[in-house]
Amino acid sequence: MKNNSRSRNEWEPQQGSKAVIYARVSSAAQVKKGDGLGSQETRCRQLAQNKGYEVVKVFRDEGASGGMIDRPGMQEMLKFLKAQKRDQYVILIDDISRLARGLEAHIHLRTLISGVGAKLASPSIEFGEDSDSMLVENLLASVSQHQRQKNAEQTKNRMKARVMNGYWCFCPPVGMKFTHVPGHVGKVLVPDEPTASVVREALEGYASGRFETQNEVRLYLEKSPHYPKSKAGTVYFQEVANLLGKVLYAGLMNVPEWGLHLHPAKHEPLISFETYQAIQDRLQGTAKAPARKDLHDDFPLRGFITCSACSMPMTACWSAGRHSKYPYYLCRTKGCPDYKKSIRKEILERDFEILLGQLRPTPNLFHMASDMFKELWEDRKRLSGNETQAMKTQLLVLDERTEKLLNRLIETDNRTAIQKYENEVTRLEEEKLLIREKIQKCGRPLEPFEDCFRTAMTFLANPCHYWSSDRLEDKRMVLRLVFAKRLAYHRKEGFRTAKNEELSLPFRYLKNFKTCKYEMVRPAGIEPATLSLEG
């Protein structure tokens, strides 16, 4: 088998030579849907049988690109051959493209194979060391590289064309999946329930202010049994940021490398574009409350209650006692007279529940508020026709402004001006998209009055009901919907009666009605124009 008169790299494979088989497929789908690795191995074994080689081992690479050099199977094979100091091996490959699909990678691997004293053999090509054989081999490697690049170009062009037609062709976002839908060619994104409902509630909750910070969104997702989490059972802040910034949930697509911005998609959206815009406005604006990362079920009032001595937000912690740990709220502002003087959690939160119970309206006030909301609802429906016409007029104005900007964009060569024009055109397109969506919805409520306001009226009737919830987001919702400002707490006196400016608008008005301080002026279109409230 061996020729001792020749160097290690000059030996020629003979009958009885030891061989290894190398097989490669470029995608995992080829492994699942086909038998690419198996068919390659079969052809190589047939070659070994015909040549009289002894196949010692088989090395495989699944999902490894032919343009890569550092592949696990290839590196394992080279390491194995390098360890065989006494024996010389033949490497069997089905085709030259299985070794590499790039000229540079091919030459580099050929050098490494020669370095371990191995020879290549294939049923598709005759490898040789002479110049003519090397020329043919390099030409075939170049052709293989061209095919790989051409396939990549064709795939990209097909993907771009499909996206232009309104179909997302990248990885689906959380809460959506690909499936076949009648009337569409190929697979389309559809909501993946029940995860889709969780994502929708998170997005709409942040847009409306129900979740005031991204951390509250994260905690909500983390507690949901349907939302996918890390191995540690957590949801990372970056995941939340990605979720809130994904316009795909609004039925639109952004692909900057293809020049596509807010391109209409064919799939069913999870949220409206108006909701998406509200999320972006909140992300870019100033938050109403600090984006605390230490919010926890144990201390729902952390950061909302202020110290009456220094007016700074209180924090909270668990304090280790002799036999157990105990929860406390406290002020950590240095220089404050109450610095580090703790208040037992159960006392402070009990006082808060008492204060909250005092805001519960009487049955008469509750029914009056319900009648007010219903009349306002009907009045808004009557005015919707005028609003629709006004929005259509506004749309025409925006179209004219866009046309003028596009004309200026064509005429100018100034890069700074081009960038400003493009940014303004993008902003106008977003504004037009929002107006079109509002026109479609105007005058057509998604749900009847009773369904839309059932939760609101239940909350208004008894905010303590939601405060007693086990969910942190419900408790934080109570704080935002009932109070306009943080509440001060005195270590000895507790909470004082909530002032008007500390209450949100509905509860402020109900409190004033109860004390007969105001007259309610109804909107135009409702008769009579004013309604006197007498004690």
Buried (B, 14 or more C-beta within 10 A) or exposed (E): EEEEEEEEBEBEBEEEBBBBBBBBBBBEEBBEEEEBBEEBBBBBBEBBEEBEBEBEBBBBBBEBBBBBBEBEBBBBBBEBBEEBEEEBBBBBBBBBBBBBBBBEBBBEBBEBBBEBBBBBBBBEBEBEEEEEEEEBBBEBBEBBBEEBEEEEEEEEEEBBEBBEBBBBBEEBBBBBBBEEBEEBEEBBBBBBEEBBBBBBBBBBBBBBBBBBBBBBBBBBBBBBEBBEBEEEEEBEBEBBBEBBEBBBBBBBBEBEEBEBBBBEBBBEBBBBBBBBBBBBEBEEEEEEBEEBEEBEEEBBBBBBBBBBBBEEBBBBBEEEEEEEEBBBBBBBBEEBEBBEEBBEBEBBBEBBEEBBEEBBBEEEBBEBBBEBBEBBBEBBBEBBEEBBEEBEEBBEEBEEBBEEBEEBBEEEEEEEEBEBBBEBBEEBBBBBBBBBBBBEBBBEBEEEBEEBBEEBBEBBBBBBEBBEEEBBBBBBBBBBBBBBEBBBBBBEEBBEEBEEEBBBEBBBBBBBBBEEEEEEEBEEEBEEEEEEBEE
